Amino acid sequence: MNKIISIDKLEIGMEVVALDKSWLETNILFHRFRIQSLDEIQKLRDNGIRRVTIRLPDPQPVPPPAEYLLRSPIREDAPSEETSTVREMVTLTVPSLEEWTILHEKTIAVVTKSFNDIRMGNPLLVDPLRQQVLATLEMLLRDPRKNSFLVTLSEVDDESYLHSTNTMILAMGMGLQDGVPRDELPKWGLAALLHDIGKALIPIEILKKPGKLNPSEWEAMKRHPQLGYAILSKSLVDPIRGVCMSAAIEHHERNGGVGYPFGLDLPDLNPVSRSLMVLDIYEALTAGRVYRSALSPAKTLSYLLEKEIQRLDPRAVVSLVQMVGIYPVGSLVQLMDEQIAMVTGYKDPSNTAGQVDLMVIFKKPEQPLPEPIPLTLQSIDRSHVKQTYHPRDLGLSPADVARYLDLSNRHGQEH
């Protein structure tokens, strides 16, 4: 039998089976556990819990007559009548995601300052940018998942700070996957971080316009590759005067010479530029803009494969698909039984066609489950998935996505 009581009446030893808040609103992994200490009661208060449901002890059975006990002695090694297992309270602490968040935010701040320096007529400081690239590379080498899900955690932002940071993460992840020599990877990262630096000289009202640009505004926007090239040409640093300048002026060129500013064909472009033009589109579509809703990774990859591949380097598109998978970590998928789950990891991070772990979090849109349900599939493809969602489609913030991944990581550690 269960009973709802005030948090003030909760005592050590009581078995909690439900809280008065959704698990999404607390930092407590499971909402069924036995209270072990006063500190745990305080953690519930700190999470805003005011009422809890507890399981009352079963009534004590009437003891059998003494003569029965004499005939059937109880063995000391007999199994206990207590068969249910009760978890301990577990709170969430996953340092790796916290480290990524701190690094991500620091990099965005450094990029923002770089753009503002250019707007103010100050020189571009390369060392702070290089430090963030090297720190990101170190994290990528430590984390086999490559954390490509970070690009889906971006809030809508029409300026280039967030876009440049996310594209840098993707660029070095792709370079790692494609076997680029390790000492060359920082050049890939720096080129991605600075590919849109020319937008620092585009009027803010054009950059942040919440709608389609008119012809004159579009012509102004199309100047940013040349502006970026001019900004970077003032630097005496080798990578800046090399691959970074090339990427800045070439990333909007397209196969067949249909891009801008010069109408160059793919063979005429730097290999980094050919990869960046794919990553540039992928990041922009998955992150969204003030004038366009974000797409899920699966929908973005479908768009690239169906609508854009003729204008892009197909090898770079294939590399992107191999790197993130159709359903990368952090993807939200609606399964054939209508439930919505988040992809939380692959058994082999380098093979997204293999065994996959998910966390079922919604019974259907707008109906979160009382508790997340771990799920493992031997593989995941279109036969398993009805449709995909971007986190914002379901009202989830970047913090919510990171939270689900925390839940999954903690669950994996416990098993």
C-alpha positions as CSV (number, residue, x, y, z in Angstrom):
1,M,0.0,0.0,0.0
2,N,1.2,3.5,-0.9
3,K,0.7,6.8,1.0
4,I,1.4,10.4,0.1
5,I,3.1,12.3,2.8
6,S,4.7,15.8,3.3
7,I,8.5,15.9,2.9
8,D,8.6,17.0,6.6
9,K,7.3,13.6,7.6
10,L,9.8,11.6,5.6
11,E,12.2,9.5,7.7
12,I,15.3,7.4,7.2
13,G,14.4,3.9,6.1
14,M,11.2,4.9,4.2
15,E,10.8,3.6,0.7
16,V,10.0,6.4,-1.8
17,V,8.1,5.3,-4.9
18,A,7.2,8.7,-6.4
19,L,7.9,12.4,-6.1
20,D,5.6,15.4,-6.8
21,K,7.8,16.6,-9.6
22,S,8.6,15.0,-13.0
23,W,12.0,13.4,-13.2
24,L,12.8,16.1,-15.9
25,E,12.6,18.7,-13.2
26,T,15.0,17.2,-10.7
27,N,18.6,16.1,-10.7
28,I,17.6,12.7,-9.2
29,L,18.1,9.8,-11.6
30,F,15.3,7.4,-10.4
31,H,12.3,8.3,-8.3
32,R,12.1,5.0,-6.4
33,F,14.6,4.5,-3.6
34,R,15.0,4.0,0.1
35,I,16.0,7.0,2.2
36,Q,19.4,6.3,3.7
37,S,20.2,9.6,5.4
38,L,19.0,13.1,6.4
39,D,21.2,14.5,3.6
40,E,19.0,12.7,1.1
41,I,15.9,14.3,2.5
42,Q,17.6,17.6,2.2
43,K,18.5,16.9,-1.4
44,L,14.8,16.3,-2.1
45,R,14.0,19.7,-0.5
46,D,16.7,21.3,-2.6
47,N,15.0,19.9,-5.7
48,G,11.7,21.6,-4.7
49,I,10.1,18.4,-3.6
50,R,7.2,19.0,-1.1
51,R,5.3,15.7,-1.1
52,V,6.4,12.2,-1.7
53,T,4.7,8.8,-2.1
54,I,6.0,6.1,0.1
55,R,5.4,2.4,0.2
56,L,3.9,1.3,3.6
57,P,5.3,-1.9,5.1
58,D,3.2,-5.0,4.5
59,P,1.1,-6.0,7.6
60,Q,2.9,-8.6,9.7
61,P,1.4,-12.1,9.2
62,V,-0.2,-13.9,12.1
63,P,2.4,-16.4,13.4
64,P,1.6,-20.1,12.9
65,P,0.8,-22.3,15.9
66,A,3.7,-23.4,18.0
67,E,3.1,-27.0,17.1
68,Y,3.5,-26.2,13.4
69,L,6.9,-24.6,14.1
70,L,8.0,-27.7,15.9
71,R,7.1,-29.9,12.9
72,S,8.7,-27.5,10.3
73,P,11.7,-25.7,11.6
74,I,12.9,-22.7,9.6
75,R,16.3,-23.2,8.0
76,E,18.8,-20.4,8.6
77,D,19.7,-20.5,4.9
78,A,16.1,-20.2,3.7
79,P,15.6,-17.4,1.2
80,S,14.2,-14.1,2.5
81,E,10.5,-13.2,1.9
82,E,11.8,-9.8,0.7
83,T,12.1,-10.2,-3.1
84,S,11.8,-6.6,-4.3
85,T,15.0,-4.6,-5.0
86,V,15.1,-1.0,-3.8
87,R,17.6,1.4,-5.4
88,E,19.6,4.0,-3.5
89,M,19.1,7.7,-4.3
90,V,21.4,8.6,-7.2
91,T,22.0,12.2,-8.2
92,L,23.6,13.3,-11.5
93,T,27.3,14.3,-11.8
94,V,28.9,13.7,-15.2
95,P,32.0,15.8,-15.5
96,S,32.7,15.1,-19.2
97,L,29.5,16.9,-20.3
98,E,30.3,19.7,-17.9
99,E,33.8,20.0,-19.4
100,W,32.4,20.1,-22.9
101,T,29.9,22.8,-21.9
102,I,32.5,25.0,-20.3
103,L,34.8,24.6,-23.3
104,H,32.0,25.3,-25.7
105,E,31.0,28.5,-23.9
106,K,34.6,29.7,-23.6
107,T,35.2,29.1,-27.3
108,I,32.0,31.0,-28.2
109,A,33.2,33.9,-26.0
110,V,36.6,34.0,-27.7
111,V,35.1,33.9,-31.1
112,T,32.7,36.7,-30.1
113,K,35.6,38.9,-29.0
114,S,37.4,38.2,-32.2
115,F,34.4,39.4,-34.3
116,N,34.0,42.4,-32.1
117,D,37.7,43.3,-32.4
118,I,37.3,43.3,-36.2
119,R,34.2,45.4,-36.0
120,M,36.1,47.9,-33.9
121,G,39.0,48.0,-36.3
122,N,41.4,46.1,-34.0
123,P,43.7,43.4,-35.2
124,L,42.7,39.7,-35.0
125,L,44.4,38.0,-32.1
126,V,45.2,34.4,-33.2
127,D,46.6,32.9,-30.0
128,P,43.3,32.8,-28.0
129,L,41.6,31.2,-31.0
130,R,44.4,28.7,-31.4
131,Q,44.2,27.8,-27.7
132,Q,40.5,27.0,-28.0
133,V,41.1,24.8,-31.0
134,L,43.8,22.8,-29.2
135,A,41.7,22.4,-26.2
136,T,38.8,21.1,-28.4
137,L,41.1,18.7,-30.2
138,E,42.3,17.3,-26.8
139,M,38.6,16.7,-25.8
140,L,37.9,15.1,-29.2
141,L,40.8,12.7,-28.8
142,R,39.6,11.8,-25.3
143,D,35.9,11.3,-26.3
144,P,35.4,8.6,-28.9
145,R,31.8,9.8,-29.5
146,K,33.3,13.1,-30.9
147,N,30.3,14.9,-29.3
148,S,28.8,15.8,-32.7
149,F,25.5,16.1,-30.8
150,L,26.8,19.5,-29.6
151,V,25.6,21.1,-32.8
152,T,22.0,20.2,-31.9
153,L,22.4,22.0,-28.5
154,S,22.6,25.4,-30.0
155,E,20.0,28.0,-29.4
156,V,18.8,30.0,-32.5
157,D,21.5,32.5,-33.3
158,D,21.9,34.3,-36.6
159,E,25.4,35.5,-35.9
160,S,28.5,33.4,-36.6
161,Y,30.0,32.9,-33.1
162,L,28.1,29.7,-32.3
163,H,28.1,28.5,-35.9
164,S,31.9,28.9,-36.1
165,T,32.4,27.1,-32.9
166,N,30.2,24.1,-33.9
167,T,31.7,23.9,-37.4
168,M,35.2,23.8,-35.8
169,I,34.2,20.8,-33.7
170,L,32.7,19.0,-36.7
171,A,35.7,19.8,-38.9
172,M,38.3,18.3,-36.6
173,G,36.0,15.4,-35.9
174,M,35.9,14.7,-39.7
175,G,39.6,15.2,-40.0
176,L,40.2,12.6,-37.3
177,Q,37.9,10.2,-39.0
178,D,39.5,10.7,-42.4
179,G,43.0,10.1,-41.1
180,V,44.3,13.7,-41.4
181,P,47.7,13.8,-39.7
182,R,47.3,14.9,-36.1
183,D,49.5,18.0,-36.5
184,E,47.3,19.2,-39.3
185,L,44.1,19.0,-37.4
186,P,44.5,22.4,-35.6
187,K,44.7,24.0,-39.0
188,W,41.4,22.4,-39.9
189,G,39.9,23.7,-36.7
190,L,41.3,27.2,-37.1
191,A,40.1,27.4,-40.7
192,A,36.6,26.4,-39.5
193,L,36.6,28.8,-36.6
194,L,37.5,31.7,-39.0
195,H,35.6,30.7,-42.2
196,D,32.9,33.3,-41.5
197,I,35.0,36.1,-40.0
198,G,34.1,38.3,-42.9
199,K,30.6,38.5,-41.4
200,A,32.1,40.8,-38.8
201,L,31.9,43.5,-41.4
202,I,28.4,42.8,-42.6
203,P,25.8,45.2,-41.1
204,I,24.1,43.6,-38.1
205,E,20.6,44.5,-39.4
206,I,21.3,42.2,-42.4
207,L,22.9,39.4,-40.3
208,K,19.9,39.4,-37.9
209,K,17.1,40.1,-40.3
210,P,14.2,37.8,-39.4
211,G,13.2,37.0,-42.9
212,K,14.4,36.6,-46.5
213,L,17.0,39.1,-47.6
214,N,16.1,41.4,-50.5
215,P,18.4,41.4,-53.6
216,S,20.6,44.3,-52.4
217,E,21.0,42.7,-48.9
218,W,21.8,39.4,-50.4
219,E,24.6,41.0,-52.5
220,A,26.0,42.6,-49.3
221,M,25.9,39.2,-47.5
222,K,27.7,37.5,-50.4
223,R,30.7,39.8,-49.9
224,H,31.6,38.1,-46.6
225,P,34.0,35.5,-48.2
226,Q,36.1,38.3,-49.8
227,L,35.9,40.4,-46.6
228,G,37.1,37.5,-44.6
229,Y,40.0,36.9,-47.0
230,A,41.0,40.5,-46.7
231,I,40.9,40.4,-42.8
232,L,43.0,37.3,-42.7
233,S,45.5,38.5,-45.3
234,K,46.7,41.0,-42.7
235,S,48.0,38.3,-40.4
236,L,51.6,37.0,-40.6
237,V,50.7,33.7,-38.9
238,D,51.3,30.7,-41.3
239,P,48.0,28.8,-41.0
240,I,46.0,32.1,-41.3
241,R,47.8,33.1,-44.5
242,G,47.4,29.6,-45.8
243,V,44.4,27.2,-45.3
244,C,42.4,29.8,-43.3
245,M,42.4,32.3,-46.1
246,S,41.5,29.7,-48.6
247,A,38.6,28.4,-46.5
248,A,37.3,31.9,-45.9
249,I,37.0,32.8,-49.6
250,E,36.1,29.3,-50.9
251,H,33.5,27.8,-48.6
252,H,30.6,29.1,-50.7
253,E,31.9,27.9,-54.1
254,R,30.1,24.8,-55.5
255,N,30.6,22.0,-57.9
256,G,30.2,23.0,-61.5
257,G,31.2,26.6,-60.7
258,V,27.7,27.6,-59.5
259,G,28.8,29.1,-56.2
260,Y,30.3,32.5,-55.2
261,P,32.3,34.7,-55.2
262,F,34.3,33.5,-58.2
263,G,32.4,30.5,-59.6
264,L,35.3,28.0,-59.0
265,D,34.9,24.3,-59.5
266,L,35.6,21.7,-56.8
267,P,39.0,20.6,-58.2
268,D,40.2,24.2,-57.9
269,L,39.5,24.3,-54.1
270,N,41.5,23.5,-51.0
271,P,40.4,20.1,-49.6
272,V,39.6,21.8,-46.3
273,S,37.2,24.1,-48.1
274,R,35.5,21.2,-49.8
275,S,34.8,19.7,-46.4
276,L,33.8,23.0,-44.8
277,M,31.1,23.7,-47.4
278,V,29.3,20.5,-46.3
279,L,29.8,21.1,-42.6
280,D,28.7,24.7,-43.0
281,I,25.3,23.6,-44.3
282,Y,24.9,20.8,-41.8
283,E,25.6,23.0,-38.8
284,A,23.4,25.8,-40.1
285,L,20.4,23.5,-40.7
286,T,20.7,21.6,-37.4
287,A,21.2,24.7,-35.3
288,G,18.5,26.8,-37.0
289,R,18.3,30.5,-37.5
290,V,16.0,33.3,-36.4
291,Y,14.2,33.0,-39.7
292,R,14.2,29.2,-40.0
293,S,13.4,26.3,-37.7
294,A,16.1,23.8,-37.0
295,L,16.1,20.4,-38.6
296,S,17.0,17.1,-36.9
297,P,20.3,15.5,-38.0
298,A,18.5,12.8,-40.0
299,K,16.4,15.3,-41.9
300,T,19.5,17.5,-42.6
301,L,21.4,14.5,-43.9
302,S,18.5,13.6,-46.1
303,Y,18.4,17.1,-47.5
304,L,22.1,17.0,-48.2
305,L,21.9,13.6,-49.9
306,E,18.8,14.4,-51.9
307,K,19.0,18.2,-52.7
308,E,22.6,19.3,-52.4
309,I,25.0,16.5,-53.2
310,Q,25.3,17.5,-56.8
311,R,26.7,20.9,-55.8
312,L,29.0,19.5,-53.1
313,D,31.9,17.1,-52.8
314,P,30.2,13.7,-52.5
315,R,33.2,12.3,-50.5
316,A,32.8,15.0,-47.9
317,V,29.0,14.2,-47.6
318,V,29.8,10.5,-47.2
319,S,32.4,11.4,-44.5
320,L,29.9,13.5,-42.6
321,V,27.3,10.6,-42.7
322,Q,30.0,8.2,-41.5
323,M,31.0,10.5,-38.7
324,V,27.7,11.4,-37.2
325,G,25.5,8.6,-38.5
326,I,21.9,9.0,-39.6
327,Y,20.9,9.1,-36.0
328,P,23.9,10.6,-34.0
329,V,24.1,10.7,-30.3
330,G,21.5,13.2,-29.0
331,S,19.0,12.4,-31.8
332,L,15.3,12.2,-30.9
333,V,13.5,9.4,-32.8
334,Q,9.9,8.3,-32.7
335,L,9.8,4.5,-32.8
336,M,7.2,2.5,-34.5
337,D,5.3,2.0,-31.2
338,E,4.9,5.9,-31.1
339,Q,7.3,6.2,-28.1
340,I,10.0,8.9,-28.5
341,A,13.6,8.0,-27.5
342,M,16.9,9.7,-27.5
343,V,19.9,8.0,-29.0
344,T,22.4,7.9,-26.2
345,G,25.3,5.9,-27.5
346,Y,26.6,3.1,-29.8
347,K,28.4,0.0,-28.6
348,D,31.1,0.8,-31.1
349,P,31.3,4.6,-31.5
350,S,33.0,4.2,-34.8
351,N,30.1,2.1,-36.2
352,T,26.7,3.8,-36.0
353,A,25.1,0.9,-37.9
354,G,25.7,-1.5,-34.9
355,Q,24.1,-1.9,-31.5
356,V,22.6,1.3,-30.1
357,D,21.5,2.4,-26.7
358,L,18.4,4.7,-26.4
359,M,16.5,6.3,-23.5
360,V,12.7,6.3,-24.0
361,I,11.5,9.6,-22.6
362,F,8.1,10.3,-24.2
363,K,5.1,8.0,-24.6
364,K,4.2,10.4,-27.4
365,P,4.8,14.1,-28.0
366,E,3.8,16.2,-25.0
367,Q,3.5,13.1,-22.8
368,P,6.8,12.5,-20.9
369,L,7.1,9.2,-19.2
370,P,7.2,9.1,-15.3
371,E,10.7,7.7,-15.6
372,P,13.1,7.2,-18.5
373,I,13.3,3.7,-19.8
374,P,16.7,2.4,-21.1
375,L,16.4,0.5,-24.4
376,T,19.0,-1.3,-26.5
377,L,18.5,-2.2,-30.2
378,Q,20.8,-4.4,-32.3
379,S,20.7,-1.6,-34.9
380,I,18.6,1.4,-35.9
381,D,17.5,2.4,-39.3
382,R,14.3,3.6,-41.1
383,S,12.5,0.3,-40.3
384,H,12.7,1.2,-36.6
385,V,12.0,5.0,-36.9
386,K,8.7,6.6,-37.7
387,Q,10.1,10.1,-37.7
388,T,12.8,12.3,-36.1
389,Y,12.6,15.5,-34.0
390,H,14.8,18.4,-33.2
391,P,14.9,19.0,-29.4
392,R,13.0,22.3,-29.9
393,D,10.2,20.4,-31.6
394,L,9.5,18.8,-28.2
395,G,10.1,21.8,-26.1
396,L,13.5,20.6,-24.9
397,S,16.4,23.0,-24.2
398,P,20.1,22.3,-24.7
399,A,20.3,21.7,-20.9
400,D,17.5,19.1,-21.2
401,V,19.4,17.2,-23.9
402,A,22.6,17.2,-21.9
403,R,20.5,16.0,-18.9
404,Y,19.2,13.0,-20.8
405,L,22.7,12.1,-21.8
406,D,23.8,12.4,-18.2
407,L,21.0,10.0,-17.3
408,S,22.2,7.5,-19.9
409,N,25.9,7.8,-18.8
410,R,25.0,7.2,-15.2
411,H,22.7,4.3,-16.0
412,G,25.6,2.8,-18.0
413,Q,28.0,3.2,-15.1
414,E,25.6,1.4,-12.8
415,H,25.4,-1.6,-15.1
